[in-house]
Amino acid sequence: MSTIELTTDNFDQVVSENDFLLIDFWASWCGPCLRFAPVFEQASERHPDLVFAKVDTEAEQELAAAFEIQSIPTLMIVRDKVAVFAQPGALPEAALEDVIGQARALDMEAIRKSLEDGRPGA
């Protein structure tokens, strides 16, 4: 599956319609972003059950600001409408696969409960 482009216009709809979303915040002038792009794209092909999306931080400055993106590339994972992971830096393939595996294994019920209780983390 290829990646989709997230914008302020489609963000809410994409997040609400998908249970597991990986978001790459990037820019065309960013060398590490360009090196991470094929790793991200290949992961999208290995995980067709997940949604892989990209946010061009130059074109979507409002969206990048809303998520307080200060360094790119930044990878964010949203599960069940909850951001469960966000980390700047270009991940190598093995690290990206590990993060995806960890995100798949999360107990989202426990995370939602901890958020309702006002406790950070799960």
Secondary structure as UniProt FT lines:
FT   STRAND          4..5
FT   TURN            8..10
FT   HELIX           11..17
FT   STRAND          20..26
FT   TURN            28..29
FT   HELIX           31..46
FT   TURN            48..49
FT   STRAND          51..56
FT   TURN            57..60
FT   HELIX           61..66
FT   TURN            67..68
FT   STRAND          74..79
FT   TURN            80..81
FT   STRAND          82..88
FT   HELIX           93..105
FT   HELIX           108..116
FT   TURN            117..118
//
